[in-house]
Amino acid sequence: MSQKVSEPHLSAWKALLRTHPSILRKIEADLAEQGQIPLGSYDVLFELSSAPNRRLRMAELAERVVLSRSGLTRLVERLEGEGYLIRENSPTDRRGVEAVLTDAGLKALKAAWPTYAKGINTCFARHFTADEAEMLRGALERVLPASEEKN
């Protein structure tokens, strides 16, 4: 069975696929050039910084970041080795493990933010008015729930 996609929708999809990795590569390169943590590390540390008590169960962290579970496990091990987080048994469930942001991790996150923010502004935000950015946010937020549905 052949599915059709309208040309405007297909063009928008292709633009998204080309733009997203291009922007991420640029921001990643800028972070590396400035001696900051990589974008994947930033993503994990940011999610922890936003969580209550700066801690999340590993399963919950995996849902919030764009990494496979095995990729997240390796990254968390590296971040723990760098002193940016620690893993602790869950105080409410002995079988659960939580990642906990350390003060050093929060410091690394804050140090990387100016470079990350500059990349967002340079590669993305400056190309949209506030109204266009709001429209894009709204459109993408409509797509996200549908992409998470089980078929």
Buried (B, 14 or more C-beta within 10 A) or exposed (E): EEEEEEEEEEEEEEEEEEEEEEBBEBBBEBBEEEEBBBBBBBBBBBBBEEBEEBBBBBEBBBEBBEBEEEEBEEBBEBBBEBEBBBBEEEEEEEEBBBBBBBEBBBEBBEEBEEBBEEBEEBBBEEEEEEEEEEEEEEEEEEEEEEEEEEE
